[in-house]
Amino acid sequence: MKPLVHCARAAAIGGAALLAYTAAPTPSSAVSGAAAGYDPDAVLVAFHDSARMPARLSAVQRLGLTVDSRVSSPHFARLRLGSLRSRGVTVASVIDALRRDPSVRVAEPDAVVRVDGVVRPKDLFFKVQWGLDNTGQEFGTKDADIDMPEAWRAATGSPNVIVAIPDSGIDFNHPDLSPNILRDGSNNVVGFDFLDADPNPISSTEPHGTFVAGIIGAVGMSPAKTGIAGVTWAVKMMPLRFIGNDGLGLTSKGILCIDFARLNGAHIINNSWGNYNGPASNLLLKEAIQRAETAGILVVCSAGNENLDTDLPDNLHHPSGFNTELTNVLSVGATDRNDAPAHSNFGATSIDLAAPGEDIHGTLPAGAGPAQYGVGDGTSNAAAFVTGVAALIRGLQPGITAADLKARILNNVDVKGGLAGKNATSGRLNANLAVFNGDPPGGLLKVKSLKFKNAVKVGESDTTDLVITNGDKETDLRITGVGPITGPFSLVSGGPVTIPPGGKSSMTLRFTPTAPLKFDGTLTLTTRDPTNATAVVNISGKGKR
């Protein structure tokens, strides 16, 4: 394991490093008091690379601002208003002044982000995890799920995939999570707490981060047969804490989390949070995700739970709304156990796909109460399902690019009429299709030897049908290849076909004897039956004078 890489080491202002992560934590009141959707005591600023230090200092000092040394980044600075607020100075007026300074490249508020989910305690087991496998339990619709058991035929995960989770921290001592937490060679957790400014990003009472982590990577097939199963059973999750016990966090700290993840080897980042402050107030957040894009990192984002059309300018939600601008961003809405939208935002362009989000089962931190498991609602959960599937694919194809990983997931959704116009694909996540890239194994081939009952005169021919049955009641059987055929037999009609569960199909064969003898031949069928990928069917017929 490589040593941790921090985003900053030396003191400078906005666009160069500030301080290493050793300063005091940001007061929680800075977040909880931000009724306007941003911290009223701070602005974020980035300077042009060409701006020299005297010009940067002048811009800060001229307005009477102070550099917040608690937020350390080489890409931006956090400036505090302090006592200026008592003289009527506002965030809006400071931003206006900064934007008129030629040395300033970006000036924006430090937006408040909110978790996109709610959790409530309840005892759980895999059989009630309908999002993974919907059998119609609790009045659900059979198969309104992501076909997870079918996807697990390919793989159940890889410890070589690192998933960063910027959130409220993770209870990394939870029995279902501890084996899948990223640690260094000394068994120290690789992560950071940007609220308390220490390397111990453990969740206390806010369950959100721990809950999301359970959906992504709770250990499956527990020897004690307890707990839940994550989408991927083997993964390394990087806990990053910037959201407080009130479910709120500052964009500046979210940016630090994304940069930390990028610099410490993350392959996928799960962002189950967001804000509605608009693109003009999220330029620095976008730039952080662009840096992740350059590094080949997929960023999965929840789309929000307010039942808003986020295609409309007044309803834009970020960072999920960057999905149309950045090739590495996936925006995820939520569905219920009947494949209907579940209190989720919607948008034909601003949301890519949906995934299960209502009545979802996950893990809880020790500080949330005696129960170790709970049930939650929201697009936070939906994003976590997508992140888990992305991790499975990344484990199978370590060299896949973020753009190709995004496309693979979107090209293999289950299209649902109820989601038409609700997202760009009109679809809900299908892990089985995504993991097998549209060609999953399935079905049970049942076919008997074929015998031409009547003798056929030499030089003449006869035809008969070969009947193929799918003996599986759950999955399709795909015949992907027909032939070669040996002997004096040939194919008249039929070919590659998909046979539904329990269904039948037929193909017609011709027998043309060349002598008054008994002839034997074979027909080879290539299938996606996982137990019989290449089936050889025996054929026989008798010729006469």
Phi, psi and omega in degrees: 000130177289152176296156179299142177247122177266162185280348186206153180224324186243167183272128175197190184227124167046085180118349170227176186293153175253266180228157173292166187280070180230002184278177182292154180290160176283132179300139180295337180296337179296333179267308187295338180269004186269072183294335183280359181095005176208164179288120183286357183250008186209155170227157176251140183220143172230136182260158173297144180302331182283347182288125181278165184302319178301322179292323179292314179298321180297318180298322181285311186288326180300328180265000178074025181270162176235145179283128178276102183288354180281345177247109189245115179210144175281358187251341180199170175233152174254121183251135182257142178279323179058233184291346179300331182298325180290346178259013175090004179284135183242166176302317182298318182290325179292317179298319179299317180293318181295321182292342177270355179276125185296342180277347186268129177266317180221135170223127183205162178289161174270091189293146174275129174254153181236145175294146183258051180189159178230139183239141174225142186291149175185145176286139189223159171213166184303325186298343178257007178276075187298332181296331177276318184209101183267109179262008185094009181297147177053046174067026176273178178259124181306132177074011172278063187216188182260013178055049185289315179303324178293322179293327181295350175295333180277317182188156175245008176135172179214130177289357179273355180261129181252123178246119177271140181233085173290118188191217182266017184092170180229139170282090186282005172261358179298134185299332180276349185245327188309316181295341184251018176270138180289125179227158178268186183297341178261012179069020174274140179295133175269108182176187180201147176255106182274356172276311181263001177055053176211165184273035183233075187278049181276141178285142179257271181255335178287116189275352193304308183297319178295322180295312179299318180299323180295320178297317182290309194216036172294142182298132178263163179054049178301132179304328180276357181055043178238171174077205183237173175247130173282170175298316176243130186271345179226118183194167174240113183261132181258110180281131177226121186252123172217356179257132184275184182291349176268004180079012182243150176210167180259142180304321181304318180286328175297321177298317178300321178298314181297318179292321178299315180301315181298317185282349182241026165092012180295143174259331182220142176239129177258114178250091179266057183196168179178181179216169181245028185279357176089160184296329181293338180257010181228026182295321181288326174295317178300318180296324177297319180288329174295322176297322175294323178300315179299327180277359177082025184261129174279135180241113182260128188233139172286149187262356179098158192242019188266009180057042180254152172276100185279005168285339181282138183305324182285348184246012184303134182241131181228147016273358183302328183291354177279003184299332181273348182255329185243135185286350184253007183254128173248127180254128192235124171265180187238147174236162176261188186288000175244018179065023175261151176305138187244082178055025187266149165299161180218160179177129184292342177236326187281350177233133186275315184201173176244165175207162180305134183219350184249138181055050182262142184263135182208184183265150179238147178285160182300326183288351182273357180132181185290334181286136178267355184222153182207181179239139182220161178237151170132164178291343172305315181292319180301316178300320181296323176300315180295319178300317179298317178294319177301321179294321177299314181295318180298325177293325179283327181230081184301336183269002183294139179280161178298319180295319180289325177295317176300312182296321181297319178293316183287332181280356185230037178276165166272113179286130183233132181302324180290349179255004178299126182080352181272336174207172189294332182259353189055032189227164174244142182312135171232105183296321182299311179294319183292316182295320179268008177053049174085358183228064184283148172291157179170168180085170178222109184288127173232117181209140180256162174301149183251127178234127173284116190292320184260141175293145185242134179296144177301132180091346175255181182214162178218156179235155174204164185258138171261121182261129179244130182243140171267107182279357179271136182266359185245323189236155177291152171250122179254123170267112187261345179209141178234119181114164010282166176243130179253160181082186182278047182238151180212160180270126178266313179209157183108164182175203179307136186204153172252122182254122183293165180307126179075003185270177180227157173213161180220157173223148185260131179242152180246142176242124180231092184290148180252357180200161179282065184225168171275131181244141175238143177208183180220153171236127180261128176247130174261127187227170173257015172296117185296344180257355185205069186290331178229110183252135178250119181259126178280138180233141177217154178197161183237131176264155178219165179284000000 
